[in-house]
Amino acid sequence: MSLTTKDKEVVKAFWAKVSSKAGDIGSDALSRMLVVYPQTKIYFNHWKDLSPGSEPVVKHGKAVMGGVAEAVKKIDDLTAGLLNLSELHAFTLRVDPANFKILSHNILVVMASLFPQDFTPEVHVAMDKFLMALARALSEKYR
């Protein structure tokens, strides 16, 4: 599923509305992922506290959403734009790329819960396609 010009416009407009809450979105999404999908905790076993809202979860949630913000800026060429992040996750962190889809799902859930009026079906489709494209771009170096 590729992003259409309309999808890209919708993503950019929605991101402009929600970006001020990016840290909260990331923290909540990561917290949900660690609780609902406990197998993902393996990548964070060096953290002392994996509980929702803990300092490392909040900090990494902000970092994740910083990556999403970067992806929105580079929406026209995610693969090239996210090459460094792809290399980091593939070669250094060795994260199973299936986890990108899990986290993307949780980001959608949090966005829908925090912005119910703005998270229309059109926004849902565009954001889902965007986050899946982002996950594919991050998985590029695994091939």
N, CA, C and O of each residue as an XYZ file, in Angstrom:
572
protein
N       0.837     -1.177      0.000
C       0.000      0.000      0.000
C       0.886      1.246      0.000
O       1.583      1.512      0.980
N       0.864      1.986     -1.060
C       1.679      3.191     -1.107
C       0.853      4.405     -0.686
O      -0.375      4.415     -0.769
N       1.563      5.405     -0.242
C       0.923      6.644      0.181
C       0.607      7.506     -1.027
O       1.479      7.792     -1.847
N      -0.642      7.913     -1.127
C      -1.040      8.820     -2.191
C      -0.701     10.248     -1.776
O      -0.357     10.506     -0.623
N      -0.799     11.154     -2.713
C      -0.592     12.572     -2.408
C      -1.586     13.020     -1.338
O      -1.225     13.763     -0.425
N      -2.822     12.575     -1.449
C      -3.851     12.918     -0.458
C      -3.488     12.353      0.914
O      -3.623     13.046      1.923
N      -3.032     11.104      0.962
C      -2.601     10.503      2.235
C      -1.517     11.352      2.890
O      -1.567     11.624      4.089
N      -0.550     11.760      2.099
C       0.549     12.558      2.630
C       0.055     13.887      3.191
O       0.524     14.338      4.236
N      -0.888     14.508      2.500
C      -1.471     15.766      2.983
C      -2.198     15.548      4.305
O      -2.077     16.351      5.230
N      -2.950     14.457      4.386
C      -3.708     14.144      5.609
C      -2.747     13.882      6.766
O      -2.961     14.375      7.873
N      -1.696     13.113      6.519
C      -0.705     12.820      7.555
C      -0.064     14.112      8.060
O       0.042     14.325      9.268
N       0.357     14.962      7.149
C       1.007     16.216      7.541
C       0.061     17.113      8.335
O       0.468     17.718      9.327
N      -1.182     17.200      7.910
C      -2.164     18.037      8.617
C      -2.457     17.478     10.004
O      -2.524     18.230     10.977
N      -2.634     16.156     10.100
C      -2.906     15.547     11.405
C      -1.692     15.687     12.315
O      -1.837     15.993     13.499
N      -0.505     15.466     11.777
C       0.707     15.603     12.580
C       0.840     17.026     13.121
O       1.253     17.219     14.264
N       0.492     18.019     12.309
C       0.555     19.412     12.767
C      -0.346     19.623     13.989
O      -0.024     20.421     14.870
N      -1.468     18.909     14.038
C      -2.393     19.025     15.175
C      -1.886     18.299     16.411
O      -2.078     18.781     17.528
N      -1.241     17.146     16.234
C      -0.909     16.293     17.369
C       0.543     16.373     17.824
O       0.878     15.867     18.895
N       1.400     16.991     17.043
C       2.838     16.960     17.337
C       3.199     17.575     18.687
O       4.208     17.194     19.282
N       2.406     18.505     19.176
C       2.703     19.090     20.489
C       2.547     18.068     21.613
O       3.066     18.267     22.711
N       1.850     16.997     21.346
C       1.647     15.919     22.324
C       2.469     14.680     21.968
O       2.204     13.594     22.484
N       3.454     14.831     21.100
C       4.223     13.681     20.619
C       4.849     12.881     21.756
O       4.822     11.650     21.735
N       5.404     13.560     22.737
C       6.012     12.860     23.869
C       5.011     12.002     24.620
O       5.311     10.867     24.990
N       3.828     12.543     24.845
C       2.769     11.789     25.529
C       2.320     10.592     24.701
O       2.092      9.503     25.228
N       2.199     10.815     23.382
C       1.796      9.723     22.480
C       2.837      8.609     22.538
O       2.487      7.438     22.684
N       4.097      8.966     22.424
C       5.164      7.975     22.430
C       5.264      7.215     23.734
O       5.424      5.995     23.739
N       5.170      7.933     24.838
C       5.246      7.290     26.148
C       4.096      6.309     26.350
O       4.303      5.183     26.805
N       2.896      6.736     26.014
C       1.727      5.873     26.182
C       1.790      4.682     25.226
O       1.476      3.558     25.619
N       2.189      4.916     23.984
C       2.268      3.826     23.006
C       3.314      2.793     23.422
O       3.065      1.589     23.349
N       4.462      3.255     23.852
C       5.507      2.330     24.290
C       5.076      1.589     25.553
O       5.314      0.388     25.680
N       4.442      2.301     26.490
C       3.923      1.655     27.704
C       2.940      0.552     27.353
O       3.020     -0.552     27.891
N       2.016      0.847     26.456
C       1.031     -0.153     26.028
C       1.714     -1.353     25.373
O       1.360     -2.501     25.645
N       2.687     -1.084     24.516
C       3.375     -2.175     23.839
C       4.043     -3.111     24.850
O       3.947     -4.332     24.725
N       4.712     -2.546     25.839
C       5.423     -3.364     26.818
C       4.477     -4.181     27.694
O       4.843     -5.263     28.154
N       3.266     -3.678     27.929
C       2.280     -4.403     28.744
C       1.530     -5.430     27.904
O       1.403     -6.587     28.305
N       1.036     -5.017     26.749
C       0.195     -5.880     25.917
C       1.021     -6.928     25.176
O       0.548     -8.038     24.930
N       2.242     -6.578     24.826
C       3.143     -7.482     24.094
C       4.421     -7.649     24.922
O       5.464     -7.102     24.563
N       4.349     -8.397     26.025
C       5.498     -8.476     26.939
C       6.771     -9.040     26.300
O       7.865     -8.828     26.823
N       6.646     -9.749     25.186
C       7.843    -10.265     24.517
C       8.740     -9.136     24.020
O       9.925     -9.354     23.767
N       8.183     -7.925     23.878
C       8.998     -6.799     23.410
C       9.938     -6.273     24.490
O      10.851     -5.503     24.193
N       9.722     -6.680     25.733
C      10.578     -6.212     26.832
C      12.027     -6.660     26.677
O      12.926     -6.060     27.266
N      12.259     -7.697     25.899
C      13.608     -8.234     25.735
C      14.595     -7.179     25.226
O      15.787     -7.246     25.527
N      14.106     -6.223     24.470
C      14.988     -5.190     23.911
C      15.320     -4.094     24.919
O      16.174     -3.244     24.668
N      14.645     -4.123     26.045
C      14.820     -3.073     27.039
C      15.236     -3.645     28.391
O      15.014     -3.012     29.423
N      15.834     -4.829     28.395
C      16.174     -5.476     29.668
C      17.272     -4.735     30.433
O      17.529     -5.054     31.594
N      17.913     -3.767     29.814
C      18.915     -2.954     30.492
C      18.277     -1.802     31.292
O      18.962     -1.106     32.042
N      16.973     -1.613     31.123
C      16.273     -0.591     31.908
C      15.887     -1.180     33.254
O      15.478     -2.338     33.345
N      16.019     -0.376     34.294
C      15.656     -0.840     35.638
C      14.151     -0.886     35.835
O      13.647     -1.705     36.604
N      13.426     -0.005     35.140
C      11.981      0.096     35.334
C      11.284      0.151     33.979
O      11.445      1.110     33.223
N      10.511     -0.887     33.683
C       9.770     -0.956     32.421
C       8.289     -0.637     32.602
O       7.488     -0.848     31.691
N       7.931     -0.136     33.763
C       6.516      0.126     34.023
C       6.030      1.352     33.244
O       6.812      2.249     32.928
N       4.724      1.376     32.939
C       4.167      2.523     32.204
C       4.475      3.841     32.924
O       4.276      3.968     34.132
N       4.954      4.797     32.166
C       5.243      6.117     32.706
C       6.583      6.242     33.396
O       6.922      7.318     33.888
N       7.367      5.150     33.446
C       8.684      5.246     34.082
C       9.595      6.142     33.249
O       9.333      6.393     32.072
N      10.662      6.616     33.872
C      11.571      7.555     33.203
C      12.129      7.009     31.891
O      12.110      7.722     30.888
N      12.630      5.756     31.861
C      13.162      5.280     30.578
C      12.093      5.091     29.508
O      12.364      5.286     28.323
N      10.886      4.716     29.911
C       9.793      4.546     28.942
C       9.396      5.897     28.365
O       9.197      6.028     27.157
N       9.282      6.892     29.220
C       8.936      8.245     28.764
C      10.024      8.777     27.825
O       9.723      9.326     26.765
N      11.278      8.610     28.220
C      12.395      9.110     27.414
C      12.439      8.435     26.042
O      12.602      9.104     25.021
N      12.291      7.107     26.024
C      12.343      6.414     24.745
C      11.097      6.701     23.903
O      11.177      6.763     22.676
N       9.953      6.876     24.559
C       8.735      7.245     23.836
C       8.912      8.555     23.092
O       8.452      8.702     21.959
N       9.583      9.510     23.733
C       9.876     10.787     23.072
C      10.818     10.580     21.896
O      10.644     11.190     20.841
N      11.811      9.722     22.076
C      12.761      9.444     20.991
C      12.057      8.795     19.805
O      12.320      9.147     18.655
N      11.172      7.856     20.082
C      10.410      7.190     19.017
C       9.614      8.220     18.229
O       9.617      8.206     16.998
N       8.943      9.100     18.929
C       8.114     10.087     18.242
C       8.968     11.143     17.544
O       8.517     11.775     16.589
N      10.199     11.335     18.018
C      11.131     12.175     17.276
C      11.422     11.554     15.913
O      11.560     12.257     14.912
N      11.513     10.221     15.890
C      11.688      9.508     14.628
C      10.469      9.630     13.732
O      10.597      9.757     12.514
N       9.287      9.594     14.334
C       8.054      9.772     13.558
C       8.017     11.182     12.977
O       7.645     11.367     11.818
N       8.397     12.171     13.773
C       8.428     13.555     13.279
C       9.387     13.682     12.097
O       9.086     14.354     11.110
N      10.530     13.037     12.207
C      11.504     13.046     11.105
C      10.911     12.379      9.866
O      11.111     12.843      8.744
N      10.189     11.298     10.079
C       9.555     10.584      8.960
C       8.504     11.450      8.272
O       8.368     11.408      7.049
N       7.769     12.225      9.042
C       6.769     13.115      8.437
C       7.480     14.121      7.524
O       6.994     14.429      6.436
N       8.618     14.625      7.969
C       9.383     15.578      7.153
C       9.918     14.926      5.881
O      10.049     15.578      4.845
N      10.223     13.639      5.973
C      10.834     12.923      4.842
C       9.845     11.962      4.185
O      10.234     10.940      3.621
N       8.581     12.302      4.266
C       7.502     11.422      3.818
C       7.602     11.042      2.341
O       7.082     10.001      1.938
N       8.254     11.860      1.540
C       8.355     11.563      0.110
C       9.404     10.505     -0.219
O       9.386      9.937     -1.311
N      10.322     10.231      0.717
C      11.321      9.175      0.517
C      11.738      8.631      1.881
O      12.824      8.923      2.380
N      10.855      7.842      2.462
C      11.097      7.311      3.805
C      12.313      6.391      3.858
O      13.073      6.428      4.826
N      12.503      5.577      2.843
C      13.614      4.628      2.864
C      14.959      5.349      2.950
O      15.792      5.002      3.786
N      15.173      6.323      2.115
C      16.419      7.089      2.164
C      16.465      7.974      3.399
O      17.511      8.105      4.035
N      15.352      8.571      3.735
C      15.296      9.492      4.861
C      15.530      8.839      6.210
O      15.998      9.489      7.144
N      15.206      7.555      6.318
C      15.345      6.853      7.591
C      16.454      5.812      7.569
O      16.487      4.911      8.407
N      17.362      5.940      6.609
C      18.438      4.962      6.452
C      19.251      4.787      7.732
O      19.538      3.657      8.127
N      19.625      5.886      8.386
C      20.420      5.783      9.610
C      19.671      5.053     10.720
O      20.259      4.248     11.442
N      18.385      5.329     10.856
C      17.590      4.625     11.863
C      17.446      3.148     11.516
O      17.462      2.293     12.402
N      17.307      2.852     10.231
C      17.214      1.460      9.799
C      18.500      0.718     10.138
O      18.455     -0.393     10.667
N      19.628      1.316      9.841
C      20.919      0.692     10.147
C      21.101      0.507     11.650
O      21.575     -0.540     12.091
N      20.731      1.503     12.433
C      20.837      1.411     13.889
C      20.032      0.228     14.429
O      20.538     -0.576     15.212
N      18.782      0.135     14.001
C      17.911     -0.926     14.516
C      18.308     -2.306     13.992
O      18.136     -3.299     14.699
N      18.827     -2.387     12.789
C      19.201     -3.679     12.207
C      20.548     -4.180     12.732
O      20.666     -5.338     13.135
N      21.555     -3.315     12.727
C      22.915     -3.761     12.990
C      23.373     -3.574     14.435
O      24.153     -4.376     14.948
N      22.895     -2.524     15.087
C      23.338     -2.262     16.456
C      22.348     -2.804     17.478
O      22.720     -3.564     18.373
N      21.090     -2.409     17.341
C      20.080     -2.812     18.325
C      19.505     -4.200     18.055
O      19.035     -4.876     18.970
N      19.548     -4.614     16.802
C      19.057     -5.936     16.380
C      17.608     -6.188     16.813
O      17.280     -7.229     17.383
N      16.779     -5.226     16.532
C      15.350     -5.311     16.862
C      14.639     -6.115     15.774
O      14.838     -5.874     14.584
N      13.820     -7.059     16.187
C      13.007     -7.813     15.236
C      12.064     -6.817     14.558
O      11.307     -6.131     15.246
N      12.093     -6.722     13.220
C      11.266     -5.719     12.532
C       9.768     -5.899     12.737
O       9.007     -4.962     12.492
N       9.322     -7.063     13.177
C       7.899     -7.247     13.479
C       7.450     -6.296     14.587
O       6.275     -5.941     14.675
N       8.388     -5.892     15.422
C       8.053     -4.985     16.524
C       7.712     -3.576     16.056
O       7.023     -2.842     16.764
N       8.183     -3.190     14.876
C       7.826     -1.881     14.345
C       6.324     -1.819     14.074
O       5.689     -0.789     14.301
N       5.765     -2.917     13.593
C       4.327     -2.971     13.332
C       3.542     -2.948     14.638
O       2.488     -2.319     14.725
N       4.058     -3.634     15.649
C       3.389     -3.647     16.956
C       3.358     -2.234     17.528
O       2.317     -1.772     17.993
N       4.489     -1.555     17.494
C       4.534     -0.200     18.034
C       3.666      0.745     17.205
O       3.008      1.627     17.757
N       3.661      0.569     15.898
C       2.813      1.400     15.031
C       1.346      1.257     15.414
O       0.613      2.244     15.475
N       0.925      0.029     15.669
C      -0.456     -0.207     16.089
C      -0.757      0.549     17.383
O      -1.811      1.172     17.511
N       0.154      0.493     18.325
C      -0.065      1.179     19.597
C      -0.069      2.689     19.442
O      -0.796      3.384     20.152
N       0.732      3.200     18.527
C       0.702      4.644     18.248
C      -0.668      5.043     17.715
O      -1.216      6.069     18.117
N      -1.223      4.240     16.813
C      -2.570      4.510     16.290
C      -3.610      4.511     17.401
O      -4.462      5.398     17.460
N      -3.539      3.521     18.279
C      -4.494      3.418     19.393
C      -4.437      4.673     20.259
O      -5.471      5.233     20.622
N      -3.234      5.104     20.584
C      -3.074      6.279     21.447
C      -3.551      7.546     20.743
O      -4.220      8.380     21.354
N      -3.216      7.695     19.479
C      -3.673      8.878     18.743
C      -5.199      8.927     18.692
O      -5.800      9.989     18.854
N      -5.808      7.789     18.469
C      -7.275      7.737     18.419
C      -7.881      8.085     19.768
O      -8.912      8.755     19.830
N      -7.253      7.638     20.845
C      -7.815      7.913     22.170
C      -7.587      9.362     22.610
O      -8.428      9.939     23.300
N      -6.458      9.949     22.217
C      -6.169     11.329     22.619
C      -6.833     12.377     21.731
O      -7.084     13.500     22.168
N      -7.117     12.006     20.485
C      -7.677     12.953     19.522
C      -8.894     12.360     18.813
O      -8.900     12.235     17.588
N      -9.920     11.996     19.575
C     -11.061     11.294     18.963
C     -11.798     12.106     17.899
O     -12.300     11.531     16.933
N     -11.872     13.407     18.054
C     -12.574     14.227     17.062
C     -11.778     14.363     15.763
O     -12.351     14.456     14.677
N     -10.472     14.373     15.890
C      -9.603     14.558     14.725
C      -9.249     13.242     14.037
O      -8.876     13.230     12.864
N      -9.368     12.139     14.766
C      -8.969     10.834     14.232
C     -10.135     10.223     13.453
O     -10.752      9.243     13.869
N     -10.400     10.834     12.332
C     -11.501     10.407     11.461
C     -11.101      9.131     10.717
O      -9.930      8.754     10.735
N     -12.047      8.465     10.069
C     -11.670      7.307      9.261
C     -10.607      7.650      8.207
O      -9.711      6.847      7.946
N     -10.707      8.832      7.606
C      -9.713      9.253      6.608
C      -8.325      9.380      7.236
O      -7.332      8.945      6.652
N      -8.261      9.972      8.416
C      -6.991     10.108      9.126
C      -6.474      8.725      9.525
O      -5.282      8.441      9.405
N      -7.371      7.880      9.996
C      -6.990      6.527     10.402
C      -6.305      5.781      9.253
O      -5.230      5.208      9.431
N      -6.926      5.792      8.089
C      -6.357      5.093      6.930
C      -4.998      5.689      6.556
O      -4.034      4.953      6.344
N      -4.921      7.000      6.476
C      -3.669      7.653      6.073
C      -2.558      7.402      7.093
O      -1.427      7.106      6.708
N      -2.861      7.514      8.373
C      -1.850      7.288      9.403
C      -1.416      5.829      9.440
O      -0.236      5.539      9.641
N      -2.353      4.916      9.250
C      -2.012      3.501      9.229
C      -1.067      3.212      8.056
O      -0.054      2.533      8.226
N      -1.393      3.720      6.889
C      -0.537      3.522      5.721
C       0.844      4.153      5.944
O       1.864      3.563      5.587
N       0.869      5.338      6.529
C       2.123      6.030      6.804
C       2.981      5.241      7.789
O       4.174      5.044      7.557
N       2.381      4.793      8.877
C       3.151      4.057      9.881
C       3.634      2.706      9.349
O       4.704      2.234      9.734
N       2.858      2.091      8.474
C       3.314      0.839      7.852
C       4.470      1.121      6.878
O       5.411      0.334      6.784
N       4.392      2.235      6.165
C       5.494      2.634      5.272
C       6.745      2.949      6.093
O       7.858      2.614      5.687
N       6.562      3.583      7.231
C       7.666      3.876      8.130
C       8.287      2.567      8.623
O       9.511      2.435      8.641
N       7.463      1.608      9.018
C       7.955      0.308      9.485
C       8.733     -0.406      8.371
O       9.777     -1.007      8.627
N       8.224     -0.336      7.144
C       8.933     -0.938      6.008
C      10.288     -0.264      5.792
O      11.288     -0.934      5.534
N      10.313      1.058      5.899
C      11.565      1.794      5.719
C      12.578      1.419      6.803
O      13.765      1.265      6.514
N      12.122      1.273      8.031
C      13.020      0.871      9.108
C      13.521     -0.562      8.919
O      14.597     -0.917      9.399
N      12.748     -1.369      8.229
C      13.121     -2.770      7.984
C      14.035     -2.933      6.777
O      14.491     -4.040      6.493
N      14.305     -1.858      6.072
C      15.053     -1.927      4.810
C      16.409     -2.633      4.954
O      16.768     -3.443      4.099
N      17.146     -2.349      5.990
C      18.485     -2.915      6.143
C      18.477     -4.371      6.632
O      19.535     -4.983      6.777
N      17.310     -4.910      6.878
C      17.209     -6.305      7.295
C      17.225     -7.231      6.081
O      17.367     -8.445      6.228
N      17.082     -6.671      4.901
C      16.979     -7.479      3.684
C      18.344     -7.798      3.110
O      18.441     -8.471      2.084
